[in-house]
C-alpha cells in the first residue's frame, strides 16, 4: 500500500518525544558527529544535511547558540578511537558515533557519559549508549529480498549479495534481512556472497568477478548504494542490459536510475534526511525531551509505481510501506521538510 505523508508538517516518524523545558537565555548546544568515512555519496549527503541543519536551527532559535562539527575516521578504527577520545575531552553536549566496531567503543561510552555527554550510537545499536539511532535493517533487508522475489518473474533467478564489513551489526542485520526476504520464494538462488567492507573499489572488483564467473547472473543485491555505482558502470560497459540491481541507502542518483534503468528497488534512508534528523534529535534532547532509547528511523521501500503493481500481482505484501520514485526523490532531497526547525516549534 502506498503511504503518503504531509511534508510540511511535523511527522509522526519524527516525533514520539515528550514535552521538555525551555532553553535558558545564552544556552549552547554543541553537536559532534564521528563517522567511519567521508567520500561515499551517502557520507557527502550526510555531511551536507548535518551542516545545513545546524545552520538552520541556529538561525531559528537565537536564544541558543547551536554549533557542531563532523569528523571522518577514513575507515580507520584506530583513528576513530583517537578522534572519540579527543572529542570527549572537549566535552560537547551530544555525540553521534557511527562506530566501525561497537565493542571497541564500549569503554569510551562510559567515559563520555561521566563527562555529561549524551552518546548516540548510529546505525549499530549499543545497549550502553544513551540512545541508538537505527534503521530497521532486518525489516528493510527483508523488503528488498521480497521485492526481488516478486520482480524475478518466477523463473530461475541467480543473485550475488554484496555484504558490509565482518562484525558490523548494521551490515549483518541487512544481510539477515535480505536472505530472509529471498527465502520467501523458491526460484531465487544466492550464488555468491562477499563482503566489500563498505568500499566502492572492492565492490567494483567483486562485481567484475561475478559477472565473469556467472555470465547468467540475474541480479546484484547490496547492503549499501555505494556498491551500486561501480556495479552499474561495469554492466553498462559490458552491454549487460538485463542484470537487475537492488540497492539500500536512498542515494538520489540510484533512485533516479529506477526510472527506465536497471535498479529495481531501494531503501529510502537518504543521508540528507539523516543529517537533518541528527540535529533535530540533538535539539530535542538538549531541550529536555526524551526519545525512545532505540530510535528507529523511518525507511520505506522505494519502487516505481509500475513495479509496485507488478510486485503486488506476484504476491508482494500489501502492508509494506512503499514510496514511488517522485515522492522518494523529494523526501531524499529535502530533509528540512521533515526535520527542520518547524518540526519542533
N, C-alpha and C positions, 0 to 999 in steps of 0.2 A: 504494500500500500504506500503510495507516495504521500510523504508528510510535508506539510508546508509550515513556514514559520513567519512571524511578523518581525522583519529585520530591524524595524525601528523601535521595537520595544525591548525592555529588559527581559530576556528569555528565561524560561524555566530552567533550561540547561545551564544558565549562568548564575542561577540563584541557589536556593537550598541553604541560604545563610540567614542567620538571625539578625535582629537589630543590635546596633552597637552604640558606643558612646561617641560623642562628637569630638573632633580634634581640638586641642588647645592651641591658642594663637602661638605662632612661632614654632610649631611642631615640625619634625622632619621625618622623612621615610627614605631609607637608603636600601636599594634592592640590588643584589648581585646574582647573576646567572652564570654558572660554570658549566660549560658544555664540553663534549668529547671532541668536537671538531668545529670547523668554520667554513669549509669550502663547498660542501654539498649544497645543491639548490635549496633543500629544506632548511639547512642551517642559515643560509643567506636570508631566507624569508623570516626565519625565527628572529634573527637579529634586527631586521628592518621593523617587524611588528613590535618587538620589545622596545626599541628606541622611539618609535612613533608614539607608542602608548605612554611611555614615561613623559614625553614632552606634552602630550595632550592632557594627562592627569595633572601635571604640574601647573599648566595654564588654567585648568578648570577649577582647581582648588588652591587659591592663593594663600590660604591660611596654613598650608603645609608645604614645606619645600621637599619636592619629590625628585630623587636622583637615582641613578643606577649605572651599572656597567656590566659588560659581557666579557667573559674570559674563555678562551679556547685552549684546550689541552692538546690539540693537534694529534689526537689519537694516542697520547702517551699517558698511561696510568700514573707513572711517577710524576709527570708534570702536573697532572690534575690533583694529586695528593698535595704537592707543594703549593699550588695555587690556593687550594682549600685552606691549608694551614695559615698562609699569609692573610687570606681574607678573614678568617676567624679572628686573627689578631687586630684587624681593622674594625671589627665589631659593627658590621652592617645590621640592619633590622631584620631583613629576610634574605635567606639564601636558597636559590633553586639550584639543585645539583643533579645533573644528568650523568650519574656515576657509570664509569666503564665497567667496574666490578663493585657491586654493592658491599660485599663482605669487607673489602679493603677500607671502606669509609665508616664502618661502624664506630671505631674509636673517635673519629672526628665529629660524628653526630653529637655524642655526649659532650665533647669539648665545646662545640658551638652552643649547645643548649645551656651549658654552665655560664656562658657569657651573655645569656639572654637573647640569643639569636634564634629566630624561627627557621627550622630546616625543612625544606620541601623537596622530597625525592621526586625526580622527574622520570616518568615512564616506567622505571623499575621500582616497585614499591618496597619500602623498608618499614618494618614494624617499629623501629626505634625513632624514625623521623616524626616530626610534629604532624606533617601531612605528606601524603603521597599523591602526586598528580599522575593519574593513569589513563590508559586509552581503551580499556576493554579489549585487550589484544586477542584473547581467545575467541571472543564473540566476533570480532572483526575478521579474524582469520577464517573462522567457520563460514561467515557470509561470503568471503572471497571464494573459498572452496566450493560452496554450494552453487554460487553463480557459475563457476566453471563447469560443474556438473550439468546445470540447466542449459548452458550455451554450447555444450560439446557436441550436440547433435545425436547423441545416443550411440554413435559408432565407437570402435576402439580409439582411445584418445590418450596420447602419451605426453607427460608433462615433466619438466625439471623444476625443482623448487630451490631457489637461492635463499640461503639462511643468513642469519646475523652472525654474531660473534659467540663462540662457545662460552657458556656460563652467563651470558647476559639474559636476565629474566624476561625482558620485553621481547627479545628476539625468539627465545624459546617458547614463550606463550603464543607468539604469532605462528610459529611452526606447528605447535599443537593444534591451533585452531584450523589452519589450512588443511592439515591432514584429516582432521575431524570432518571438515566440510566435504572433502573429496571422498571420504568413506561413505557418504550418503548415496553414492551411485556405484554401479559395477563396471562401467565402461572406461573410467579414467584410471590410468596406471601411472604411478610415480616411478619414472625410470632412473632418476638421478636426484640426489640431494647433496648440496655442498655449501658450506659457509663461505661468504665473501667478505666477512668481517666489516661490513658497512662501507666497503671500499669499492669505488667505481672501476678502478684499474683491475682489481681481482675479478669483479663482475664481468668485465669485458673478456678476460681470459677464459672464464668459465663458460660464458655464452658461446664463444668461438669453438671451444672444445665440444660442447654439447651439440651444436649444430652440425659439427663434423662427425661426431660419434653416433648421433641419432638423426640421420637425414630425414626420418619421418616424424621428428618431434613436432607435436601439435601446439604446445604452449610452454611458456616460461612464467612461473609464478615467483614473485619476490616479496620479501618482508619489508622492503623499502622501495620507493620510487627511484632512488639513486641507481638501482640496478637496471631500471627500465631504459635509461638513456643509452648506455652502450649496447644493450641487447637489441633495441630497436634499430640503432645505427648499423649493427652488423647484419641484421636481417635485410635492411634496406639495401646495403651494399652488395649483398648476395642475391638480390632479387627475390627474396623469400617473402612473398605477399600473403602466405597462408597461415603462418605461425601467429598465435594469439599471445597477448600479454596481459597479466593480471597483477596490478600494482597495489601499493599500500603507502599512502602518505598524503594524497591530495595535492601533489605539486601541480601548479597551474599548467605548465607545458604538457604534462602527462594527461591531465583531464582533457585538454584541448585535442589530444590525439584520439580521443574516443569518438569524435565526430568524423566518421569516414576513415578512421585509422584502424590499427590492429590492436589497440588497447581496449579490452572488453569490460574491465571493471577496475575500480579503485576504491580506496577508503578515504573519506574526507576528514583528514586531520587538518592540514594546512598550517605551515609554520607561522604564517601571518596571524592566523586565528590564535594559535597558542601563545605567540608573543604578547598579544593584547590581553589574553586571558591571564597570563602570569602577573601582569601589572595590576589588573583588576583584583585578582586574588590577594596579592600583597596589600593592596589598599584596604580591602575589606578586613583582612586580618589585623592590620595596624589600627583600624578603626574600632576594633574590639569585637568584630563578628567572628563566628566560628563555622568554617566549612566542615563538611564531612571529613573524617580523618583520611579516608581514601576518596579523593575527588576524581570521579570518572568523567573524563572529557567526552562530550557528545561527538560521535564519529560515525555518521551514516555511510552506507554503501552508495557508490556512485555508478549509475548505468545510464545509457541513453534510453529515451522513452521506448524506442523500438525494441531494444534488447531486454528491457524490463518486461514488456508484453510477451516476448518470446520466452523468457525465463519462467514467467508465471504459467504460461501454457504448458511448460515442461515440468511443472511441479514445484517451482521455487516458492518458498513460504510467503504468503501474503502479508504476514505481520512484520517482516523485515523492513526497517525504515530505509527508503531509497530516495536519493536526490537525483534529479535529472541534470544533465550537463550544464545548461544555462544557470540554473539555481546554484549548483555546486560552485561554478566559477565566481558568481557574485559573492557567495559566502566566503570562499577561499581568499578573495582579493580584499575584502572589506571587513577585517576583523573588528574595526571600531563599531560597526553596526550592532554587533552582539555584546561587545565587551568594553566599549568606550565609556567615558565619564557619565554619559546619560544613563547608563545601566545601573549606576549606584546612587543617582540623585533622587 
